[in-house]
Amino acid sequence: MHLLFQALILQSIPLLCTAASNQRPFLFDDLAGGRILNAQVEAAINSILKDFNTPGGVGVAVVQKTPESGWRVETKGYGLAKVDGTRATEDTLKLFDVLATGLLISNRTLSPRISWDTKIASFVPEWKLMDPTASSETTIQDAMSHRTGMPRHDFILPSDTVPNIIRRLRYLKPSTGFRELWQYNNHMYTLLSYFPPLLTGIPFETYVNDFILKPLGMNSTTYFSKTADESSHLADGMGRDGVNQTEDVFGMGRVRAYPFWAPNEGKPGHVLSGAGGFDIERERYGEGRHPVDGETVIPEDVIRRVASGVTVATPAAQFPELSPIVYGGGQMRGTYRGFEFIEHGGSVLGFKSQITRIPNQNFGVAGKLDWCLIFIAPLSNKKYSVLSNDEPFGTPIVEAIKFRIIDEVLNLEAIDWSARFKSLITAGLNGRPMPTPRSKNPPLPSLPFGALAGIYRDPGYGRLELCPVSVSPDSEKKRITLASASASRSCRELIDEIPTRLPGTIVDPHIPTFIARWKGYGVTHVSFSHFEHNLFNVTGIFSIPTGNSSKSDKPYWVQSDTHPNFVAEFFFKGKTIGG
């Protein structure tokens, strides 16, 4: 039996829920007084979209509260929401997360009671980590502030139950010591989503609906993909197929729509609900009161606790106008041009998000590139939101627009953040170190290549079958076949699918290579190409249906980094092969 190497972490997955577009938590007079989204700001937004040559669009919302006028709301869409040319509007669905653990901590009727300092091992039977100190000492605050020593390990997320995901954490290697370093880990939010069913018997999604959404009058908000998918306001996440980055980093190529990512069809208890549903909403609940009748839904001390810094997320400022960043329970805290801000972003395939507020100046900026934006009374008196559906450049687009709006509100001279972010992207791509080329006659593995093929298993990551690939060097179309006649039926099927499912995927006929299916988020296949001795370069590949079966198009398009993502090393112990 083979063992799967645990270092295959190819994709990050902050996964999030959706909200129906007719949700309108603010019932106050919109746009009373001066507008933030004035002609000058709108021109800047359109200019930023043009700078990045985006095929998508943004939805912008501005929320502010003044003593004279109360709540004021501005919303508007810019650019495109769908590949078919549908314009983006403020009604396009966007990102939404929830807060539940703070309510459990505030619940005096729970037995046993929990607090921010309660150790996970004391009440979660499935909990255990590889590091014995982290396993016994991790508290709720540690899990929320990402200081368990665990890196992302996002690749294990899909297709499992919440208790089983928690049980598998013990098999995942830490990368630092306990409480030594901030490392974002979505599995900690999956853990948090387990608290409501464990402590109250109520499924996480139901608990959030009954104790947060309904009390706030958010009757259209949903965790379930079917509801969002059936709405008429769901945006496409947009990708760029066939861009030659050497010629134009910001080329549009052929615009492609990503398939709707949310897999939760209506059954509560899904593993993705907690990972995407916990870390943003606290920024929107403000002081936790209903925006109309003022009734407290989330206690104020919970809101403030999770916004207080615990770990250092960014030790050094990226730009002179910014500061180092600290992280609390799902929120970042730092300064921009001398003004303190509190924020947290999110990212799913095709959609990016950022919510920011500046509490000491009675306003906030919520910047989002995503498909669900819902505002509840924010802690600060002004908030702004930007949302876009451009996959490769969504984050810099939303950040540039966010900062432009902050500059407008603070009456500061506007900084050209678009130019700054574009320069960073270009420098990063151009300055990316090229992989060391494989020598013409590298040392071979300890065993023949054929012996390395087969099924590998790991209690944390699961099952992987490596199929040996052979490419004809004489064929113009590089005919792909199995390198071993004794390969399994599933390998034969995989090789037969490569020309259709993985078009344009280049396999060097001179380099021994294995291909494997992987049921991961944003990764459908992985390739292992030999480098030297027992080392193989590992590349994640995402095969995406085009939805077009005509002869003028291909049925699938592929996302794959031109540089290998990771290196895997095979090791041998007796008759056991591991990787």
N, C-alpha and C positions, 0 to 999 in steps of 0.2 A: 504494500500500500504506500502510495506517495504522500508527501506532506506539502501543503501549499505555503509558500513563503508569505509572510504577513505584511510585506511592505508594498502591496499593490494598492495604493491609495491614489486613485486617478481623478477624482472629481469631488468638488465640494457641493453640499446639498442643504443649504438652509431652506427648508421646504415650508410652504405657507398656505393658509386657507384663503377662501374667496368670499366676497360679499356681493349681493345683488345690487345692481346699479341704481335702483329706485330708492335705496336707503338714503334718507336725508335727516341726520340727527340734529342739525341746526334749523330752528324754525324762526330765526330772527330776520330782520330786514337785511337783505343782502346788499352789499355794495353801497351802504350808506356812507356818505362823506367821500374823501379822496380815495382814488383807486391805486392799488399797488401795481396791478397789471395794466399800467398805462401804456401809451403808445411807445414810449422809449424802452420799457422793459420788454414789451412784446416784440419789438424789433430786435432786441438783443437775443431773445429766445429763438426766434427764427434764424438769426445769424449763427447761433451755436449749432442748431440742427444742420444748417448748411455746411458749417465747418467740418462736421464729422460725416458729411455725405450720408446721413442716416436714411434708410428706407422706411423707418418707422415714425413714431410720433411721441408726443408727451402730453400728459394731462397735468394741468397746474391748478392747485387750489390754495387760496390764501385765506386764513382765518385769523381774525384779530378782535380784541375786545378793548373798548374804550369806555371811560366813565360817562361820556356824553351819549354815545350811540349804542352801547352794549355790543353784542356780537355782530361782526360783519364778515361776510363770506364772499370770496371771488373764486370762480372756477372757469376754466377754459381749456380747450384742447387745441393742440397744434400738430401738424403733420398727419401721418396715416396710422390707423389702428389695425388695418388688415392688408394682406397682400393684394386683395382685389381692388384696393384703392379707397376703401371706406375711411373717411376722415376720423381722426381722433377727437373725442369730446370729453367733457368732464364726467360723462356717464359711463365711459369705458371701464370695465371691471379691473381692479387692481389688488394690491396686497393687503392682507389683514391678519393680525396675530392676537392672541388673547393672554390675559393674566388670570391664573387660577390659584397658584400656590400661595400667594399672599392672602387670599380669602380663607384658605384652609388654616393658615397660621393664625389668622384673626378669629377663627371659629372656636369659641370657648366651650362649645358642647362636644367637641371631638374627644374621643378617648382611644388611644393616648393623644395628648396634645403634642403638637410639634412647634418648633420655632426655627428661626433662620440658622441657629447653631445646632439643631438636632442632627445627629450622625445618621447617615443613610443606613448603615448596617444595623441600627437599632430597630428599624421598622420595615425594611424592605427585604424579605427573605431571599429574593433572587440576586441581591447585590453582592458582588465580589470583584475586585480588581487584581491584576497580576502583581502590582506593588502592594505588599502587605500593609504598609503604613497608610497608603491612600485608601486601601480597602477598608480599614478599620476607622480611620479618622475623618474621611470626607463628610462634610456637613452639607446641608441644603445650600448654604451660602457659597461653599466651595464649588459645588456643581453648577450653580447659576453663574459664578464669576470665572469659570473655566480655568481652575488652578489645580486640577487633579493629577496633572502630569501626562494626561492622555492627549495625543494629537487627534486630528479630525477622524480618521478611520471611517470616512463616509461611505466607503465602498460596500460596507456590510448592510446598509440600511434597508434595501427593498425586500419585499416578500417575506415577512415574518410577523410574529405577534410581539407586542410590547414586552411581556415577561421573558420571551425567548431572546429578544435583543439584549435585555439587561443581563441575562445569564451568559451571553456570549462575550460580554465586556471583559470577563476575567481572562480571556484568551488573547486579548489585544495588547501588544507591547506598548508601554509608556515610552515617551521620548525624553522626559525630564523627571526630576524628583518631585514629590508632592509639594505643592504650593511654591514651586521654584519659578514658574513661568506661566504667563497667560497663553493658553492655546485653545482656540475655539473648537468646541466639540458638540455636534448636534445631538449625540446620543444622551447627553446630560439633559436636554430638553425632552427627549423621549422618556427618560427616567421621570422627569417632573410630571409628565402627562399621566404617569401611572399612579400618582398620589391620590387623585379623586376616587378612582375605582377601588384602590387598596384601602383607603381610609373611610370612604362613605358608601361604597358599593355602587356608585353612580359612574357610568362611562364618562371619560374626559369630555367628549364633545357635548354630551347631554348636560354635564355639570356647568360647562361654560355657557351653554344656551340658557339654562334655567337661572343661573345666579349672576350672569353678566349681561348677556345680550338682551334677554327679555326685560330685566329691570331698567335697561337703558332705552327701551323702545326700539331695539334694532331687530325687528321681526323679519327682515329680509336677508339677514346675514346667514351664511351657511358654511359648513366645513366640507360639504359633499360636492364632488366634481360634477355630478350629473345635473344638479341644479344650476351651477355656474355655466356649464357647457350648453345648456338649453336656453340660456338667456340670449338676448339679441345684442348684448353689449360686451361680449368677451373678445378681447383683442388677440391678435396673433403675435406670438413671439417671433421675431424676424431674424433670420440668419442670412449670411452672405456666402453663396456657393461659387467656387471657382475664382476667388480673388488672388491675384498674383501680388503678394505683399512686397516683392522686390521692386515691382513697378510702381505700386501705389498702396501704401499701408491702409489707406482709408477707401480703397476701391469698393464699389457696391456689388460687383459681380452679378450673379443672378439671385434675386431675392427669393428666399424660401421661408415657409412657415413651419415652425416647430409644432409637433403634435401636442395637444393639451396634456400637460405634465401630471396633473393631479389625479391620483388613482383611486381616491376614496369615493366609491359609488353610492354610499348610503349606510354602510354598516359602521357603527361606532367602534372605537378601540383601535383605529388604524395607527401603525407605527409612525406615519409621517405627520399626523396631526400635531403632536407635541413639539416635534423638531421645528415646525414652521409656525406654530400657533402660540408661542410663548413670549417671544423676545421683542415684540414691537408695540403691542397694544398699550402697555403701560405708559408709553409716551403720549398717548392720545386721550387717556382718561383724565389727565390733569389731576384735579383734586378728587377724582373718583365720584363726581356727582352727576346726576342726570342733567343734561344741558338745559332742560326746560323747567322742571319743578325743583331742581336742586337737591333731590334726595340722594344720600350717600349710597353708592354701590360698592366702591373700593375704598377702604380706609386710607386716609391721607398719609399715615405713617408707612403704609405699604408702598405707596407711590414714591415717597421720598427715600425709603430704604433702598429700593432697587436702583435708584438713580445715583446713589452715593458710590464713589470709586472704591474698589477693593484691590484690584490688580492693575498693573501697568500694561496696557495693550500696545502702545506706541511709545517707546522710550525717548525718541528724538523727533522734533518737529520736522515735517516734510518741507514746509515753506516758512519764511519769516513771519507770516501773518498767523500761523498756527502754533499750537503748543504741543507738548507731549500729551498723550491721551490715557486716561484711566478708565477702567471698566467696572461696573457694578453688577447688577443682576439683570443683564440684558440691555444695558445702556452704556454708551461711551460718554465721557465728560472731558472737556478741554476748553480752549479759548480760541476765538477767531478775531483778530485785530483788536485784542484787549477785552472782548466781550465773551463771557462764559456761555458755552452751549452744551446741550445734552442731546444725544442722538443715537440712533442705531439703524443700520441698513440691513438689507436682505437681498438674496439673489436666488432665483430659480432660472431654469433655462429659458432665455428669451425675455426675461423681465428682471429689472433691478430696482432697488428701492432705497430710500433714505428719508428718515424723519428727523428733523432737527428743530430745537427750540432754544431760545435765548432768554431764560427766565428773569434775569436781573434787569432786562430792559423791557419787560412786559410784552414780549412777542416771541414767536417761534417760527422756525422754518421746517416744514416737513417735506423733504425732497424724495420723490419716489419715481422709479422707473418700473412700473409694474401694472397689474391689471385689477387692483382693488384698492381703493382709497376710501376709508370711512373716517370721519372726524367726530370724536366726542370732545366735550369741553376740555381743552388742553390745560396743563398746569400753568403755562405762561399765557399771556393774554393775546399773543399773536402767533400764528403758525402758517407755514407755507408748504405746499406740497408740489413736487414735480415728478412725473411718471413717464417712463419711456419703454418701448418694447424692442430696442435695438440690442441684440445679444452681445456682439463683441465690444461695443463702445457705450453701452447703456450707462455704466457707472460714471465715466467721466462726463457724459452729457448731463446726467442728473446733478452731479456735483457742481459743474460749471453754472447751471441754471440756479441751483440752490444759492451759491455764493453771490450770484448777480442780484437775486431778490433780497438777500440780507444786506448787500451794499445799498440797495435802494431804500430799504426801510430805515437803516441807520444813517442815511444821508451821507454816505462815504463815497469817495471817488471810486468808480467801478474799476475792478481789476479784470484784465483779459484772461480769465481762467481757462477759457477754451484753448487759447494759444499755449498756455502752460501745460495743460494735460496732453495736448497733441504732441508737444515737444518731448514730454516724458515717454509717451507711447513709442514715438519714432526712435528715440534714443535707446529705449529698452529693447526694441526689436533689432535695431542695428548693432547694438552693443552686446546682444546675447551671445555668449561664447559658443562657438561651433563645437559639435561633438567630436571627440577624438576619432579620427578615421580608423576603421578596422584594417589591420595589416594584411598584406597579401597572403601570408602564411602564418596565421595566429595559432597558438597552442590549442589543441583540441580538448574537448571535455574529457573527464576521467573515464566515461563510458561512451560507447558509440551513440550517435544522435538518435538512432532508432530506439535505444533503450530509455531515452528520456521522455518519449511520447507516452501518453496514457493519462489516467485520472489522478489528480492531486486533491487531497482533502485537508481542510483546516477547520478546527472547531469554532474559530472566530469568523472566518471569511466564507467557508463553505466549500463547494466543489468546482474544480476547473479541469477540463479535459484538453490537453495539448495535442493538436493534430499536426503532423509533419507536412510541410508544404514543399512541393517541387515545382519550379518554373522552368519552362523550356527557354534556354537562352537564344535559340535560333529563330523562334517564332516572333513575328512582328507584334502580335497581340499578347505575347508572353503567356502561353497556355499554362494554366495552373492545374496541377494534379497532386494526388497524394504521393508522398515520398516513400510510403510503406504500403505494400500490398496487404499486410495483415491488420491494417487500421480498422477501427470499429465502424459500424454502420453510421453512427452519428458523425464521425469524422468525414466519411465519404459524402454525406449529405451537406456538411459544412463546406467542403471544398467545391462541390457542385454549385453552391449558392454564391461563391465569392464574386464571379463576374457580374452578377445582378445586384447582390446586397452590398458589395464593397467596390463599386466602380471607381477606377482611378487609383485604387490602393496599390502602391508600387511595392512589389516584392523583388528584391535583388536576386537574380538566379544564382549568383555566386555565394550567397550567404545562407547557410542553413537556418530555416525559420519554422516556427510553430505558430499556428493560429488557434484561438480558443473563443468560444462564445462566453459572454459575461452578462448576466442579467442585472446590470447596475444602472443607476441614474446617470444618463448622459454618456454611457459607455455600453455598447452592445457586443464588442469584440476586443480582444487584446492580441497583440502579436509579440512574439519573442524571437528576436534575431540574434544570432550568435555574434559575440564580440571577441572574446578570447577565453581559453580554458573553460571554466565553468560559469562564466559571466555572460548574460544575455541582456540586450537592450529591450525594454518593454514599452510598448506604445498603446495607448488607449484609442479605440476607434468607435465612432458613433455613426451607425447606419440609420438614416432617417427616410421614411417614405415620402415621396414627392406628391402622392395622391394623383399622379398623372400617368396613365398607361399608354398614352399616344406615342407614336413613333418619333414625334418631335422632341420628346423628353425621355428621361430615364426614370424607372420606378423608384429608385433610391438615390439619395445623395449622401455624401460622407463628410464628416468632420474628423480630421486627424492631424495632430501636430506633426510638423516636418521634423522636429527633434524628438527623440525618444523621451518618454516621461520619467521612466525609472530604470533601474538596473536590478535584475534578479540573479541570484547566484544559487546554483544547485550544490547541494552537499550530499555526502554519501556516508551512511552508517550501516555497516554490515550489508544486508540485502535490501535496505530501505533507501530510496532516493527521495530527497526533499528539495524544495525550490524556494 
